[in-house]
Amino acid sequence: MSNQKIYFPNLNGLRFLAAFLVIIHHIEQIKSTFKIDNYWTNPSILIIGKLGVILFFVLSGFLITYLILAEERLVGEINIKKFYLRRILRIWPLYFLVILLAFFVLPYIDFLVIPKFGKEVIYSDLLVKLSLFAIIFPNLVLSVFGVVPYASHTWSIGTEEQFYCIWPIIFRYVKNFRLLLLLCIIFSYLLFGLFLLSHYSDAIPYKHIIRAFFSTFNIDCMAIGGIYALLLFQKSVYLKFLLNTKLFYLTVILVLIMMFKGFYLQYINFEFYSVLFGIIILNFAANDNIKITLENKILNYLGSISYGLYMYHPIGIVVAIAISMALNLTTNWIIYPLSFVFTILMAGLSHKYFESYFLRFKIKF
């Protein structure tokens, strides 16, 4: 078995769908900021952005866990250094490019300045913000300082990187009872979250900041993805229940209904959705009997550039809104197509002419 030969069908398409949900959410949010007619208060719109990110997290947990297990079986151990280098080459170049653009280029382009988020907002506490972005803690920037235009959505990149720092170490040094370990991570996260919501935690200094940061550190959702990967890799007896075509279709229908209704389950909302997302991911990856397919050239391509779609989409949205306002045609029939066209164009060019340079080196590790 070789990591390079591992390919799960449909997951590129799922990556694009996750990015799609985030983009829809932010189009409506940014429209509201520009005082354009919007659906920002719609319950569905309010939840699909974070759910798109949660889908990314579950996918990451699934894929990274499976690849770590495959490496361990192939070479006998998990090479933590090489794992980190692979992640750095994939994540850091585009991440730092977007941060540099957000602080030192975009604030000086007038039509890209978002109302109430000009230089005075961006450059307040500049050194601390830049330091936190530099050490890959954008989720802490969001928790402490609030929104930084064109950079705040990178909070999820910080969460992913923090997960990547922990995960190979856990799997290298814990050989037995891995399923139990992942369950402990999930329940510990939930219990600590409940503790932060209670009055018993009131004595903790900077509690509000810790709560805000903790709400973005969704390692439990990644652990849920990891559980599905572990069960698949070990060919668990539970797969007889989970790899089930009827269960897959029912789960897809349930998720769509809940997202359309804006369903929110208090205390365990994202964990609940993560369990359902995991069922969908597992069946898309390993159930040959399902009739729905996301395997086609368009979705595969859009999935392959999904990191760029996620990183560049706020720029694409604001450019689309600026054009629509200049034309006095602030309609969704203009804003939505232009937002996606500009975002896909930037992501495609970035992947081909910028990211691919660094990705060439991943093969060495």
LOTOR-664368 format. One record per atom (N, C-alpha, C, CB): residue in three letters; z, x, y. Coordinates in steps of 0.1 Angstrom, whole numbers, plus 5000, padded with zeros to 4 digits. Each point is the difference from the previous one (the first is absolute). Glycine has a CB too. Example, Ala and Ser with C-alpha at 12.3 -4.5 7.8 and 13.67 -1.06 7.14 Angstrom:
LOTOR-664368
ALA507851324943/ALA500049915012/ALA500050095012/ALA501249814988/SER498150155023/SER500050095011/SER500849925011/SER497850124994/
end
This chain:
LOTOR-664368
MET500050084988/MET500049925012/MET500050095013/MET501249824987/SER498050145022/SER499950085013/SER500249905011/SER498550184990/ASN502349865020/ASN500149925012/ASN498749965006/ASN502350105004/GLN496750004996/GLN498849975007/GLN499249894993/GLN500050245007/LYS500249744980/LYS499349904992/LYS500649865001/LYS499250194985/ILE502049805020/ILE500749875001/ILE499449925011/ILE502150104991/TYR497449785005/TYR499449915010/TYR500449864996/TYR498150165005/PHE502549775004/PHE500349864997/PHE499149915008/PHE502450054996/PRO496849864997/PRO499149915007/PRO500749915010/PRO498550014980/ASN500849955030/ASN500449895010/ASN501050055010/ASN499649844982/LEU501150275016/LEU501150045009/LEU499450055014/LEU501450064980/ASN497449995020/ASN499450035013/ASN499849875008/ASN498950204991/GLY500749705002/GLY499849875007/GLY501349945005/GLY498049964985/LEU503150065007/LEU501349955004/LEU500550085013/LEU500549944976/ARG499250195024/ARG500350085012/ARG499449945013/ARG500250214985/PHE498549765013/PHE499349945012/PHE500649865004/PHE497950124993/LEU502549804997/LEU500649875003/LEU501350025007/LEU498949904980/ALA501950205016/ALA501250035007/ALA499850045014/ALA501050074978/ALA498050015025/ALA499750045013/ALA499549885008/ALA499450234992/PHE499849685001/PHE499549885007/PHE501149915005/PHE498050014985/LEU503049985007/LEU501249915005/LEU500650065012/LEU500449934976/VAL499850205024/VAL500650075011/VAL499249995013/VAL501150164984/ILE497649855014/ILE499149995012/ILE500049865006/ILE498550184990/ILE501549725001/ILE500049865005/ILE501349985008/ILE498749924981/HIS502450125014/HIS501349995006/HIS500050075014/HIS501150004978/HIS498450125023/HIS500050075013/HIS499049955010/HIS500850204987/ILE498149745008/ILE499049945009/ILE500749895008/ILE498150054985/GLU502649865008/GLU500749895007/GLU501250055008/GLU499449854981/GLN501350265015/GLN501150055008/GLN499450065013/GLN501350054979/ILE497750035020/ILE499450065012/ILE499449905009/ILE499650214987/LYS499749695007/LYS499549895009/LYS501149945008/LYS498249964983/SER503050025011/SER501149945007/SER500550095011/SER500749874980/THR499250265018/THR500450095010/THR499150005012/THR501050154983/PHE497749835015/PHE499049995010/PHE499949865006/PHE498750184989/LYS502249735007/LYS500049865005/LYS498749924996/LYS501550085019/ILE498049954970/ILE498849934995/ILE500549904990/ILE498450205003/ASP500949684996/ASP500349904990/ASP500250064987/ASP498749835013/ASN502450144980/ASN500250074987/ASN500849914991/ASN500050225012/TYR500249834976/TYR500849934989/TYR501250094996/TYR497949884992/TRP502650195018/TRP501150104997/TRP501249934995/TRP499150155017/THR501249734987/THR501249934995/THR499849924987/THR500749985024/ASN498150034971/ASN499849934987/ASN500850074989/ASN497749935007/PRO503050004985/PRO500950064990/PRO499250094990/PRO501549815002/SER497350164995/SER499250084991/SER499750135007/SER499049804989/ILE500550195023/ILE499650125007/ILE501250105002/ILE498349875012/LEU502950074990/LEU501250085002/LEU500450084988/LEU500849835016/ILE498950124972/ILE500550074988/ILE498950094993/ILE501649824997/ILE497150155006/ILE499050074991/ILE499950155004/ILE498849784998/GLY501650265014/GLY499950145004/GLY500950084991/GLY499449945023/LYS501950024977/LYS501050084992/LYS499649994985/LYS501849965018/LEU497749924978/LEU499749984986/LEU498850094996/LEU500849775001/GLY498350255008/GLY498950104997/GLY500550144998/GLY498549865014/VAL502550184994/VAL500750134999/VAL500750004987/VAL500250035025/ILE500549874971/ILE500849994988/ILE499050024988/ILE501849855010/LEU497150094991/LEU499050014989/LEU499650154999/LEU499149765004/PHE500750315007/PHE499750145000/PHE501150084993/PHE498749975022/PHE502649994981/PHE501150074995/PHE500149984984/PHE501249975022/VAL498549914974/VAL500149974985/VAL498850084993/VAL501149775004/LEU497850235003/LEU498850084994/LEU500450155000/LEU498449835009/SER502250225001/SER500450145000/SER501050034989/SER499650015025/GLY501449904974/GLY501050024989/GLY499450004987/GLY501749905014/PHE497350014984/PHE499449994987/PHE499150134997/PHE500049755002/LEU499250285007/LEU499050114998/LEU500750144999/LEU498349865012/ILE502650164997/ILE500750135001/ILE500950024987/ILE500050005025/THR500749904971/THR500850004988/THR499150034988/THR501749855010/TYR497250084989/TYR499250024988/TYR499450145000/TYR499449765000/LEU500250295011/LEU499450135001/LEU501050114997/LEU498349925016/ILE502950064989/ILE501150104997/ILE500350004985/ILE501049965022/LEU499049924971/LEU500350004986/LEU498850064992/LEU501449795003/ALA497450195002/ALA498850064994/ALA500150155001/ALA498649795005/GLU501750265006/GLU500150155002/GLU501150064991/GLU499349975024/GLU501849964975/GLU501150054991/GLU499550004986/GLU501749905015/ARG497650004980/ARG499550004986/ARG498950114998/ARG500549754999/LEU498750275011/LEU498950104999/LEU500550145000/LEU498549845011/VAL502450204998/VAL500350145002/VAL501550034996/VAL498350025018/GLY502449874979/GLY501450024996/GLY501150005011/GLY499050134982/GLU500549865030/GLU501049995011/GLU499349955013/GLU501350194990/ILE499549775019/ILE499549955013/ILE500150125010/ILE500749764995/ASN498250285010/ASN499950115010/ASN500249945014/ASN498550144986/ILE502849875019/ILE500349945013/ILE499350065011/ILE502249954991/LYS497650185009/LYS499350065011/LYS498649955002/LYS501450214996/LYS497949794992/LYS498649955001/LYS499949855004/LYS499450184982/PHE501649755013/PHE500049865004/PHE500149985015/PHE501149944978/TYR499850145028/TYR500249995015/TYR498750055007/TYR502550044997/LEU496950064998/LEU498850055006/LEU498949904999/LEU500650234994/ARG499249704995/ARG499049894999/ARG500349895010/ARG499750054976/ARG501549915026/ARG500449905009/ARG499750045015/ARG501749914983/ILE498750225019/ILE499850055014/ILE498550005004/ILE502150144997/LEU497149914994/LEU498650005003/LEU499449865001/LEU499850214987/ARG500749695007/ARG499549875001/ARG500549935012/ARG499949994975/ILE501450035029/ILE500649915010/ILE500150075014/ILE501349904981/TRP499150235019/TRP500350065013/TRP498950015010/TRP501750124987/PRO497149935009/PRO498950025010/PRO499849875008/PRO498950174985/LEU500849725009/LEU499749885008/LEU501349955007/LEU498249944983/TYR502950075011/TYR501349965006/TYR500250075013/TYR501049954978/PHE498950185022/PHE500250085012/PHE498949985010/PHE501350174987/LEU497549815009/LEU498949975009/LEU500349875008/LEU498450124985/VAL502049785008/VAL500349875007/VAL501250015009/VAL499149884980/ILE501950205016/ILE501150025009/ILE499650075013/ILE501650014980/LEU497650105019/LEU499550075011/LEU499149915009/LEU500050214987/LEU499249705007/LEU499249915008/LEU500949905008/LEU498150024983/ALA502949935010/ALA500949905005/ALA500850055013/ALA500249904977/PHE500150235022/PHE500850065011/PHE499250075011/PHE501850024984/PHE497150045012/PHE499350095010/PHE498649965003/PHE501550174992/VAL498049735002/VAL498649965003/VAL499949865005/VAL499250174983/LEU501249745008/LEU499849855002/LEU500849955013/LEU499749974975/PRO501450085028/PRO500749955013/PRO499250035012/PRO502150044989/TYR496950055011/TYR499250045011/TYR498649925001/TYR501250235000/ILE498649684990/ILE498849925000/ILE500449865004/ILE498950144982/ASP500749835030/ASP500649885007/ASP499849874991/ASP499550115022/PHE499349874973/PHE499849874993/PHE500750004986/PHE497849985012/LEU502850134984/LEU500850004988/LEU501549995002/LEU498250134990/VAL502249865023/VAL501449985003/VAL500449864997/VAL499950185018/ILE501149804974/ILE500549874996/ILE501049955011/ILE499650054975/PRO500349835030/PRO500949955010/PRO501550024996/PRO498349835006/LYS502550225004/LYS501450034999/LYS500350124991/LYS500449765003/PHE498550314992/PHE500250124992/PHE499250125005/PHE500549854980/GLY499750175033/GLY499350125007/GLY500850134997/GLY499149845017/LYS500550264991/LYS500650134999/LYS501550005001/LYS497950105009/GLU502649825000/GLU501550005002/GLU500749964987/GLU499749945024/VAL499749984968/VAL500749964987/VAL499750124990/VAL499749755004/ILE499150304995/ILE499750104991/ILE500750135002/ILE497849904998/TYR502450145015/TYR500550135003/TYR501550005002/TYR497950065010/SER502849834989/SER501450005001/SER500650064987/SER500049795015/ASP501050294986/ASP500650074989/ASP498950074991/ASP501949835000/LEU497150235007/LEU498950064994/LEU500350114989/LEU498749955021/LEU502250144983/LEU500350114991/LEU500649954987/LEU500350155020/VAL500649764981/VAL500649944988/VAL499049934991/VAL502249985012/LYS497049944995/LYS499049924992/LYS499050104993/LYS500249815017/LEU499350294990/LEU499150094994/LEU500750084989/LEU498850025021/SER502450014980/SER500850074990/SER500149924987/SER501350135018/LEU499049744984/LEU500149914988/LEU498749984994/LEU501949895011/PHE497050094997/PHE498749994994/PHE499650134992/PHE499349845019/ALA501150274987/ALA499650134994/ALA500750024986/ALA499750095023/ILE501549864975/ILE500750014987/ILE499849884992/ILE501750155010/ILE497249774993/ILE499649884992/ILE501149904999/ILE498550154987/PHE502149825025/PHE501049895000/PHE499549905011/PHE501950154993/PRO496949805006/PRO499549905010/PRO500749874999/PRO497850104999/ASN502849874989/ASN500749874998/ASN501450015008/ASN498949974977/LEU501650155025/LEU501250025008/LEU499649985015/LEU501150154982/VAL497849905022/VAL499549985014/VAL499949855003/VAL498750224999/LEU500749714992/LEU499949855002/LEU501449945001/LEU497850004988/SER503150045003/SER501449945000/SER500850035013/SER499950024975/VAL499950115030/VAL500950045011/VAL499349975014/VAL500950184985/PHE497849855016/PHE499349995013/PHE499149885001/PHE500250255001/GLY499549684989/GLY499149895001/GLY498550044998/GLY501749895015/VAL497450034990/VAL498650024998/VAL499450115008/VAL499949764996/VAL499450334998/VAL499150105006/VAL498649964997/VAL501750194998/PRO497549765012/PRO498649954997/PRO499250104992/PRO500149875021/TYR499250084969/TYR499150074991/TYR500750104991/TYR498349985018/ALA503050034982/ALA500850084991/ALA501149934992/ALA499550185016/SER500949714989/SER501249934993/SER499649964986/SER500849935023/HIS498050034975/HIS499649954986/HIS500250114990/HIS498449835010/THR501750304995/THR500250114990/THR501450004994/THR498350135013/TRP502549774991/TRP501349994993/TRP499950004985/TRP500949885020/SER498150054975/SER499849994986/SER499650134993/SER499449765003/ILE499950335005/ILE499650134995/ILE501350084998/ILE497749995012/GLY503250004998/GLY501350074998/GLY500749954988/GLY500250025025/THR499949854972/THR500649954988/THR499450064988/THR500549785012/GLU498150224988/GLU499350054988/GLU500450154998/GLU498149845004/GLU501950245007/GLU500250144998/GLU501550034996/GLU498350045018/GLN502649874987/GLN501450024995/GLN500149964985/GLN500849955024/PHE498549964972/PHE499949964986/PHE499450124992/PHE499849755006/TYR499150314999/TYR499450114993/TYR500950124999/TYR497849925008/CYS503150105001/CYS501050115000/CYS500949984988/CYS499850035025/ILE500649854973/ILE501149974990/ILE499449984986/ILE501349895018/TRP497650054981/TRP499549954986/TRP499850114990/TRP498949815012/PRO500350304991/PRO499850104990/PRO501350074995/PRO497750035010/ILE503349985000/ILE501250064996/ILE500849914990/ILE500150125023/ILE499949764980/ILE500749904991/ILE499450014986/ILE500449855019/PHE498350154980/PHE499350004987/PHE500150134993/PHE498549825008/ARG501650295000/ARG500050134993/ARG501450024994/ARG498450095016/TYR502649864990/TYR501450044995/TYR500749884993/TYR500150165019/VAL499349734981/VAL500549894992/VAL499049964989/VAL501349915020/LYS498950144968/LYS499149984989/LYS500249874992/LYS499950254999/ASN501449715000/ASN500349884993/ASN500549895009/ASN500650154980/PHE499349735015/PHE500549885007/PHE499349995013/PHE502250024989/ARG496550015012/ARG499349995013/ARG499949855004/ARG498750214994/LEU501149704997/LEU499949865004/LEU501449965006/LEU498349954982/LEU502850095012/LEU501349965005/LEU500250065014/LEU500949994977/LEU498650145025/LEU500150065013/LEU499349925011/LEU500250224988/LEU498549745009/LEU499349925010/LEU500649875003/LEU497950114992/LEU502749834998/LEU500749875002/LEU501350035009/LEU499249914978/CYS501450205020/CYS501250035008/CYS499650035014/CYS501150104980/ILE497749965023/ILE499650035013/ILE499749865007/ILE499050224993/ILE500449695000/ILE499749875006/ILE501349925004/ILE497850004986/PHE503150005004/PHE501249925003/PHE500950075010/PHE499949914977/SER500150225023/SER500850075010/SER499549985014/SER500550174983/TYR498249835018/TYR499349975013/TYR500449865005/TYR498150154994/LEU501849754997/LEU500449865004/LEU501449995003/LEU498249924985/LEU502750145008/LEU501449995003/LEU500450075013/LEU500450004976/PHE499050115027/PHE500250075013/PHE499549915011/PHE499950234989/GLY498949715009/GLY499549915010/GLY500949885003/GLY497750074993/LEU502949874997/LEU500949895002/LEU501350055007/LEU499149894979/PHE501350235018/PHE501250065006/PHE499750025015/PHE500650124979/LEU498249925025/LEU499750025014/LEU499949875007/LEU498850204995/LEU500949694998/LEU500049875007/LEU501349945001/LEU497849974990/SER503250085003/SER501449945001/SER500850065011/SER499949964975/HIS501249975028/HIS500950055010/HIS500850134995/HIS500249765009/TYR499850264978/TYR500750124995/TYR499450135005/TYR500649874980/SER498250135024/SER499350125005/SER500050015015/SER498549994980/ASP502349935027/ASP500050005014/ASP500650135006/ASP500249764999/ALA500650314993/ALA500650125005/ALA499150124999/ALA502249914993/ILE496750085001/ILE499050114998/ILE499450035014/ILE499549944976/PRO500550195029/PRO499450035012/PRO498549985000/PRO501850175004/TYR497649785006/TYR498649975002/TYR499549914988/TYR499750235011/LYS501149674986/LYS499649914989/LYS498649945002/LYS502549954996/HIS497250015016/HIS498849935003/HIS498850094997/HIS501149855017/ILE499050284986/ILE499050094998/ILE499850024985/ILE500450115022/ILE500749914971/ILE500050024985/ILE499349884994/ILE502150145001/ARG498349745003/ARG499449874994/ARG498550005003/ARG502249885003/ALA497450155009/ALA498650005003/ALA499250104992/ALA500649935023/PHE500050194975/PHE499350114992/PHE500049954986/PHE500750185016/PHE500449774979/PHE500149964986/PHE499049894996/PHE502450075000/SER497349855010/SER499149894997/SER498550054998/SER501549855014/THR498350274991/THR498650064998/THR500050104988/THR499649985025/PHE501650054970/PHE500050104989/PHE500049924986/PHE501350175015/ASN497549784982/ASN499949904989/ASN499750084987/ASN499149835015/ILE501850264982/ILE499850084987/ILE500249914988/ILE500850205012/ASP499949694990/ASP500249914988/ASP498749934996/ASP502349965008/CYS496850015002/CYS498749944997/CYS499250104993/CYS500149865020/MET500050274983/MET499250114993/MET500650024986/MET499550115022/ALA501849874977/ALA500650014987/ALA499549894991/ALA502050115010/ILE497849774995/ILE499549894992/ILE498650034995/ILE501449845014/GLY497850224995/GLY498750054995/GLY500150104990/GLY499049955022/GLY502050144979/GLY500250104990/GLY500449954987/GLY500750155018/ILE500149744982/ILE500449944987/ILE498749954992/ILE502249935011/TYR496950004996/TYR498849964994/TYR499250114994/TYR499949815015/ALA500050314992/ALA499350114996/ALA500750064987/ALA499250055024/LEU502149964977/LEU500850054988/LEU499849924988/LEU501750095016/LEU498349774985/LEU499849924989/LEU498650014994/LEU501649845010/LEU497450184999/LEU498650024995/LEU499950134994/LEU499249865018/PHE501350244987/PHE499950144995/PHE500750014986/PHE499950095023/GLN501249844976/GLN500750014987/GLN499649904990/GLN501950085013/LYS497149834991/LYS499549904991/LYS501149914996/LYS498150144992/SER502749825017/SER501249924998/SER499749864993/SER501150115019/VAL499849854973/VAL499949864994/VAL499949895010/VAL501350094980/TYR499249945032/TYR500049905011/TYR498649975005/TYR502350075007/LEU496750024990/LEU498749985004/LEU499349884993/LEU499850245004/LYS500849724985/LYS499549884993/LYS500149885009/LYS500650104978/PHE500549905030/PHE500349895009/PHE499250025014/PHE502249964989/LEU497950165016/LEU499550035013/LEU498550015001/LEU502150125004/LEU497249944986/LEU498650005000/LEU499449874994/LEU500050264997/ASN500149645011/ASN499749874995/ASN499149935011/ASN502249984987/THR496649975008/THR499049955009/THR500649885008/THR498250084985/LYS502449835008/LYS500649885006/LYS501050035010/LYS499549874980/LEU501450235017/LEU501050055009/LEU499450065013/LEU501650044980/PHE497350035018/PHE499350065011/PHE499549905009/PHE499350194986/TYR500049715009/TYR499449895009/TYR501149925007/TYR498049994984/LEU503049985009/LEU501149925006/LEU500750095011/LEU500449884978/THR499750255020/THR500650085010/THR499150015012/THR501250134982/VAL497549895016/VAL499150005012/VAL500149885008/VAL498550154987/ILE501549735006/ILE500049875007/ILE501349995007/ILE498549904983/LEU502650135011/LEU501449995006/LEU500050095013/LEU501149954977/VAL498550175022/VAL500050105011/VAL499249945012/VAL500350204984/LEU498549755013/LEU499149955010/LEU500749885007/LEU498050084988/ILE502649835004/ILE500649885006/ILE501250045009/ILE499349864980/MET501550235015/MET501250055007/MET499650075013/MET501350024979/MET497650065021/MET499650075012/MET499449905010/MET499550214986/PHE499849695009/PHE499449905009/PHE501149925007/PHE497949994985/LYS503149985007/LYS501149925006/LYS501050085008/LYS499849854980/GLY500150295019/GLY500950085007/GLY501450004993/GLY498849965021/PHE501250034966/PHE501249994993/PHE500950135001/PHE498949854984/TYR502450135019/TYR500950125001/TYR501249974992/TYR499150055023/LEU501350044968/LEU501249984992/LEU501050095005/LEU498649944980/GLN502550015025/GLN501050085007/GLN500750104990/GLN500449805015/TYR499850314990/TYR500750124994/TYR499150074990/TYR502149885002/ILE497150064991/ILE499150074990/ILE498549975001/ILE502049994984/ASN497649985029/ASN498749965002/ASN498950104995/ASN500849875019/PHE499350254986/PHE499050104997/PHE500150054985/PHE500050075024/GLU501249934971/GLU500250034986/GLU499349894991/GLU502250125005/PHE498049754999/PHE499449894992/PHE498450025001/PHE502049855005/TYR497550175007/TYR498550025001/TYR499650124992/TYR500049895022/SER500850224978/SER499650124993/SER499949984985/SER501250135018/VAL499749794976/VAL499949964986/VAL498749934997/VAL502549994999/LEU497249925010/LEU498749934998/LEU498850095002/LEU501149795007/PHE498950295003/PHE499050105002/PHE499850094988/PHE500449995025/GLY500750054970/GLY500050094988/GLY499349944988/GLY502150105008/ILE498149774990/ILE499349934989/ILE498550005003/ILE502049854996/ILE497650125016/ILE498650005004/ILE499450144998/ILE500449815016/ILE500350294989/ILE499550144999/ILE499850044985/ILE501150065022/LEU499949914970/LEU500050044986/LEU498949934993/LEU502450035000/ASN497349855002/ASN498949934993/ASN498750045005/ASN501549814997/PHE498350215016/PHE498850065006/PHE499750134993/PHE500349885022/ALA500750204976/ALA499850144995/ALA499850004985/ALA501450085019/ALA499249834974/ALA500050024985/ALA499749884992/ALA501650175004/ASN498149725002/ASN499649884992/ASN498549975001/ASN502349905005/ASP497150134984/ASP498549984999/ASP499549864999/ASP500050224989/ASN501049695010/ASN499649864998/ASN499949915012/ASN501150024978/ILE499450045034/ILE499949925012/ILE498650005005/ILE502450065006/LYS497249835000/LYS498649985005/LYS499850045014/LYS499849814984/ILE501350205024/ILE499950045014/ILE499850155000/ILE501549815008/THR497650245000/THR499850145001/THR499950045015/THR498950014977/LEU501750105026/LEU499850075013/LEU499250124999/LEU502249915008/GLU497150114981/GLU499250124997/GLU498649985005/GLU501550064981/ASN498249985031/ASN498750005005/ASN499950115011/ASN499649754995/LYS499250295009/LYS499850115008/LYS500649995014/LYS497950044988/ILE502149835017/ILE500549985014/ILE501550025000/ILE498149845005/LEU502650084985/LEU501450015000/LEU500650144996/LEU500049754994/ASN499250314997/ASN500450144996/ASN500050095012/ASN499249964976/TYR499750035032/TYR499950085011/TYR501149975010/TYR497550024997/LEU502749855006/LEU501049975010/LEU501450044995/LEU498549805008/GLY501750194979/GLY501350044995/GLY500250155001/GLY499949814985/SER499050275014/SER500050145000/SER500350055014/SER498450014981/ILE501349915030/ILE500350045013/ILE501249915006/ILE497650075003/SER503149874988/SER501149915005/SER501150075008/SER499549864980/TYR500750275017/TYR501050075008/TYR499550015015/TYR500750134980/GLY498049905021/GLY499550005014/GLY499949865006/GLY498750204993/LEU501049704999/LEU500049865006/LEU501449975006/LEU498349934983/TYR502750115009/TYR501449975005/TYR500350085012/TYR500749964976/MET498950175025/MET500550095011/MET499249975012/MET500650174984/TYR498149795015/TYR499249985012/TYR499949865005/TYR498750194993/HIS501849714999/HIS499749865004/HIS500649965014/HIS499949954975/PRO501250105029/PRO500449955014/PRO499050045011/PRO502450024992/ILE497050105006/ILE499050045010/ILE498849914999/ILE500850244998/GLY498849734990/GLY498849914998/GLY500349865006/GLY499450134980/ILE501849825018/ILE500349875006/ILE500050005015/ILE501449954979/VAL499250155027/VAL500150005015/VAL498650025006/VAL502350094999/VAL496949994994/VAL498650025005/VAL499349864999/VAL499950244993/ALA500249694996/ALA499449874999/ALA500549905010/ALA499850044976/ILE501549965027/ILE500549915010/ILE499550045014/ILE502149964986/ALA497950175017/ALA499550045013/ALA498549965002/ALA501650194999/ILE497649824991/ILE498649955001/ILE499949855002/ILE499350204986/SER501549735006/SER499949855001/SER500549965013/SER500449984976/MET500650085030/MET500549975013/MET499050035011/MET502350044993/ALA497050075005/ALA498950045010/ALA498949905000/ALA500650244997/LEU499149714991/LEU498949904999/LEU500549865003/LEU498950144983/ASN502449845019/ASN500649875002/ASN499849914988/ASN499750035025/LEU500450034963/LEU499849934988/LEU501150034990/LEU497550005003/THR503749965001/THR501250034992/THR500149904989/THR501250115020/THR497949894971/THR500049914988/THR500150084988/THR498649845012/ASN502050104977/ASN500250074987/ASN498650044995/ASN502149874996/TRP496950055007/TRP498650034995/TRP499550145005/TRP499549754998/ILE501150295013/ILE499750145005/ILE501050104996/ILE498849895020/ILE502550084982/ILE501150094999/ILE500150054985/ILE501249895019/TYR498850024972/TYR500250034986/TYR498850094994/TYR501349794997/PRO497550175005/PRO498950094995/PRO500050145006/PRO498649794996/LEU501650215017/LEU500050135007/LEU501250094996/LEU498849895020/SER502350054978/SER501250074996/SER499750074986/SER501549845012/PHE497950094979/PHE499850054987/PHE498850115000/PHE500849784990/VAL498250195018/VAL498950095001/VAL500550135006/VAL498449815003/PHE502350195008/PHE500450135006/PHE501050074991/PHE499749905022/THR501250034971/THR501050064991/THR499350064988/THR501749835008/ILE497450104986/ILE499350064989/ILE499150125004/ILE500049774989/LEU499450225023/LEU499250115004/LEU500950135003/LEU498449835011/MET502750154995/MET500950125003/MET500550054987/MET500649915022/ALA499850004969/ALA500650054987/ALA499050074991/ALA501649815001/GLY497150144999/GLY499050064992/GLY499650145006/GLY499249774994/LEU500750245019/LEU499650135006/LEU501150104998/LEU498649885017/SER502750074984/SER501150094998/SER500150054986/SER501249885018/HIS498650034973/HIS500050044986/HIS499050104996/HIS500949784994/LYS497950205012/LYS498850094996/LYS500150135007/LYS498649804997/TYR501850205016/TYR499950135008/TYR501350065003/TYR498049905010/PHE503150044987/PHE501350065003/PHE500950014988/PHE499849915023/GLU500549974971/GLU501050004988/GLU499450074988/GLU500949795009/SER497850204989/SER499450064988/SER500150155000/SER498449814999/TYR501750255012/TYR500250155001/TYR501350044993/TYR498750015022/PHE502449914981/PHE501350034994/PHE500049964985/PHE501149985023/LEU498249914974/LEU500149944987/LEU499350104990/LEU500049775009/ARG499150314995/ARG499450104991/ARG501050094994/ARG497949995014/PHE503250044993/PHE501050104995/PHE500949934990/PHE499850125022/LYS500249754977/LYS501049934991/LYS499750054986/LYS500249805015/ILE498650224981/ILE499650034986/ILE500750134996/ILE497849895003/LYS502550205006/LYS500750124996/LYS501449984995/LYS498650125017/PHE502049764987/PHE501449984997/PHE500149884990/PHE500750095023/
end
